Amino acid sequence: MSEDARDGGPAAAPRGVPRAAPSEAQLAAIYQELILDHYRRPRNKGALADADATAARTNPLCGDEIALAVAFEGDVVRAARFTGRGCSISQASASMLTGALVGLTRPEAEALVRRFTALVHGDAEAAADASLGELRALQGVSRFPARIRCATLAWSALGEALQTLQARPAASGSSG
């Protein structure tokens, strides 16, 4: 008997036997913990001195504030950081966004904004899209319309930053 089984936890599946998919409740708990982790220990929080594009957004209903900065090398995101304050959803979303952006091209970043926006508005296809990775933790926001703005605040800033960058001459970009 495995140690997990003795403790009442799940026993390891025998080799070659697939584990059962987590229940909806287990998945919700995992997602909640991921959101709280990004809120408590945000990734990429702070100023980005050599940003090629920046944008800021505020949610007047709750006071959430996000400023997003993105640096490119050619057409690829080299770095992304955010500053601001707000609820766990807005801060976790900004943290997850900055992590997901690095290495994407501008068109890929724009596509990610559209896909994430669909996710938090309840799009079932986006919720099943494994390429969204940990961003899928925010899919539950769709059940709380007042929180959608919190989840999309950083994403809205990214959309503006990308538009601003696109409007500049082709010579923009840190290295390229």
LINGI-V509025 format. One record per residue. RES is the residue in one letter. BURIAL is + if it has 24 or more other C-alpha atoms within 12 Angstrom, else -. D_CENTER is the distance of its C-alpha to the mean C-alpha in Angstrom with 2 decimals. Layout:
[[RES BURIAL D_CENTER] [RES BURIAL D_CENTER]]
//
This chain:
[[M - 39.83] [S - 36.49] [E - 35.63] [D - 32.66] [A - 35.12] [R - 37.57] [D - 35.01] [G - 34.16] [G - 30.78] [P - 29.97] [A - 32.32] [A - 31.08] [A - 31.63] [P - 34.61] [R - 33.99] [G - 33.38] [V - 32.56] [P - 28.99] [R - 27.35] [A - 26.81] [A - 23.33] [P - 21.91] [S - 22.94] [E - 20.74] [A - 21.41] [Q - 20.54] [L - 17.21] [A - 16.47] [A - 17.58] [I - 15.43] [Y + 12.25] [Q + 13.65] [E - 14.36] [L + 10.94] [I + 9.64] [L + 12.86] [D - 12.60] [H + 9.51] [Y + 11.53] [R - 14.74] [R - 13.89] [P + 11.11] [R + 10.50] [N + 11.63] [K + 13.06] [G - 16.26] [A - 18.06] [L - 18.07] [A - 21.79] [D - 21.97] [A + 19.27] [D + 20.26] [A + 18.35] [T + 17.19] [A + 16.54] [A + 16.42] [R + 15.90] [T + 17.50] [N + 17.63] [P - 21.41] [L - 21.53] [C - 19.98] [G - 19.88] [D + 16.18] [E + 15.96] [I + 13.36] [A + 14.63] [L + 12.62] [A + 14.62] [V + 14.47] [A + 17.30] [F + 18.57] [E + 21.20] [G - 22.87] [D + 20.38] [V + 17.71] [V + 14.92] [R + 16.50] [A + 14.44] [A + 11.80] [R + 12.11] [F + 11.95] [T + 14.61] [G + 15.29] [R + 15.91] [G + 15.32] [C + 14.57] [S + 12.46] [I + 10.09] [S + 9.70] [Q + 9.58] [A + 7.21] [S + 4.58] [A + 5.97] [S + 6.24] [M + 3.18] [L + 3.35] [T + 6.83] [G + 7.10] [A + 6.31] [L + 8.64] [V + 11.64] [G - 14.33] [L + 13.49] [T - 16.28] [R + 16.17] [P - 16.86] [E - 14.12] [A + 11.57] [E + 13.35] [A - 13.28] [L + 9.52] [V + 9.51] [R - 12.32] [R + 11.06] [F + 7.94] [T + 10.59] [A + 12.99] [L + 11.05] [V + 10.97] [H + 14.49] [G - 15.71] [D - 16.18] [A - 17.50] [E - 17.21] [A + 13.45] [A + 13.30] [A - 15.53] [D - 13.78] [A - 13.43] [S - 12.00] [L + 8.51] [G - 8.95] [E + 7.18] [L + 4.68] [R + 8.28] [A + 8.72] [L + 7.98] [Q + 10.74] [G + 13.37] [V + 12.61] [S + 14.66] [R - 17.67] [F - 17.55] [P - 17.92] [A - 18.22] [R + 14.69] [I + 13.08] [R + 13.72] [C + 12.00] [A + 8.66] [T + 9.25] [L + 10.91] [A + 8.80] [W + 8.35] [S + 12.09] [A + 12.80] [L + 11.36] [G + 13.60] [E + 16.44] [A + 16.13] [L + 16.31] [Q - 19.25] [T - 20.95] [L + 20.76] [Q - 22.12] [A - 24.96] [R - 26.12] [P - 28.75] [A - 27.85] [A - 28.69] [S - 25.41] [G + 23.19] [S - 23.79] [S - 25.67] [G - 26.30]]
//
